[in-house]
């Protein structure tokens, strides 16, 4: 079977954006597009202090809900049901994960994790 460069690129991109499963564990990660969007939101939040003094005191805690997992970004006190994925250099904060509990279509801000107002 003969592959074109673009076909191979699409195959590799598809493999890179799906969770990688092993025999004993599953490795999850934020997708590139989600990371870029979250980084841009955090950058705009930093700039907003110039326009709205005091805005910087508001934390930017996000719970990104996907089909199978939830990713907690920028949260000061993750609960014990989250596992730390590590520090994301693009988003510039720690990222935590757990199996999905909320609907991916839920759009809200409420104390979803540890009593801290969190955007879903």
N, C-alpha and C positions, 0 to 999 in steps of 0.2 A: 504494500500500500504506500502511495507516495503522498507526503505531507508538504503543504506549502508553508512558508515562513509564518504567514498570518494564522493559518490553521493550528500550527504548533504553538504559537503565542497564545491563542485562545484556549487551547488545551491546558497549557501551563498556568494561565491566569485562573481558569476554572478550578484547577487543582489547588492553587494557592489560596483561594478564597473560601474553600470548604474546610471544615474541621478535619484534622488528620487523626485517624484512629489507629491505635496500636492494640496489641493483645491485652494489656493490663490497664491502660488508661487512655483518656481522650485529651488531646491538646487543643484548646480553643484559643482564638485570637480575634481581635477586632479587625475587620476588613479595612483595606486601605482607604476607601471612600469615607467610611465612618470616622477613621482617624483624622483625615484631612478636615472633615466638617467640624469635628470636636475641637481640633486645634484652632480653626478659624473662629469658632464661637468664643473660645478662651482668649484669643487675641483681641477680639472686639470688646470683650468684657473688660480687659485691661485698659483699653483706650477709652472706654465709657466714663471712667473716673474724671477725665478732663471735661466732659460735657455735663455730667451729673455728679457733683461732689457727694461723696458718701456711698456711691454705687459700689465701690470696691469692697465695702464691708459685707456685701451680699456674696455668699459662697455660690459657686457654680457646680452643684452636685447633680450628676446625670446618671440615670439608670437606663441603659440602652437595652431594649428587649428584642431578641431575635427569636426565630422559630424554636430553638432548643435551649438557648442560654440567655442569661442576663449579664451585662457588663456594667459594673459600677465604676464611674470615673470621677475623680476629684472629691471623693467623699471623705470627711474627717474621721468617721468612726464606723467602718464596715462591721456588720454583725458577723457572728461566728459561722453562719452558713455560707459565707463568701470565701473563696480561695484566691490568694494573691497571684495574679499573673506576672506582675512586675511593673517596673517603671517604663512608661512609654515616652520615648525621647521626642516624638513629634507632638504629642498632646501635652507633654511636660507635667505628667502626674502619674501616680500609681493607678493601675487598673486591676479590678477584682472581678471574679465571676462566680456564678452559681447556676444550677439548672433553672430553667424558666419557671416562674410562678405567676407572672402577670401576662395578660393578653398582649401580643405585639401591636394591636390596634389601639391600646389605651394611651391616651395623651392627657397627662395631668401633672400637677405639682402638688404633692402632699408628703407628709412624713412617712415615706415608704420604707426607709431603712434607718433603723436606730433612732427614730423620733426626729430625724433631721429632714427639713423640707428638701425634697428630691424631685427633679424633673424626669418624667417618663416620656 
